[in-house]
Amino acid sequence: MLETVTSMKTSEARDILAETAPKGDTEKRGRKASKEVRRLQLIEATIDSLAKRGYAETTMADVADGAGLSRGIVNFHFESKEKLLIATLQHMYDEYSVHWRASLQKAGDDPARQLQQLVWADFDRSICNKRKLAAWLAFWGEAKSRPTYQALSSSRDAYYQQVFIDLCTTLKQSGSYAYEPQVMALALSAMLEGLWLRLMMGTEDTTRETALLAANEFLSAAFPKHYPLKGATKA
C-alpha cells in the first residue's frame, strides 16, 4: 500500500490516506462521504465514456480522465474495469428503480393513475436522455455474454414486470376487459422498451415527446375505459 501511495502525486496520496487512516467518528463519516463522492464521480464518468465510446472502447484511463482523477484512484475504488462497469450498471438500475417507485407513489391509490405515471416516468428527461440511453444500449449489447449483467437485469425486471401485471389485473376487473393480464403487461413492457430502443438508435421520427405520445395512444387503445384518448396527454 505504501509503495503505491508514494508513486502518486502528493495530493492524491493524502486523499487515499484520509480515506484509510483510523481517526474519530466525525472524520470517519467524512472519509465515507468522500469515498462515496469519488465513487459517484467515477460512475458518472463511466456513463459518459460508455455514451461516447461504447463498451469495448471504454478504459479505466478514459474514466479517470473524465472524472479528473488519477488512474490510481480508479484502481483503488474499483480494482478492475469489470467491477467498475458492474457498479455503474447497478447505479443505473438503482436510479431507475428510485425514479419509477417515486412516480408510482405520487399516483396515490388509483391503479389507472399508477400505470399512467409509470409510463410517463419512462420518458422523464432525468432518465430518458441521450447520454443515459447510450449507456443502457452499451450494457444491453453485452448482457447476452455476461451472466452477471443478466442476473442483475432479470432480478430487477421481474419485480418491475410484476407491478405491471398487478395493475393490468386490477384494470381488467374494473373495466371488464377481455385481455389476459400477463400478456397485456408483456405487450406494455415491450412497447416501452421498443420506444426506448428507437430513441437509443436515434431514429429521426422518434423524440422523447413523440415517444410519450405513442405510449399514451397505447394506453388509450388498450384501456379505453380508463384512458379516453382526449385525456391521455400529461397535464
Buried (B, 14 or more C-beta within 10 A) or exposed (E): EEEEBEEBEEEBBEBBEBBEEEEEEEEEEBBEEEBEEBBEBBBBBBBBBBBBBBBEEBBBEBBBBBBEBBBBBBBBBBEEBEEBBBBBBEBBBEEBEEBBBEBBEEBEEEBBBBBBBBBBBBBBEEBBEEEBBBBBBBBBEBBEEBEEBEEBBEEBEEEBBEBBBBBBBBBBEEBEBEBEBBEBBBBBBEBBEEBBBBBBEEEEEBEBEBBBBBBBBBBBEBBEEBBEEEEBEEE
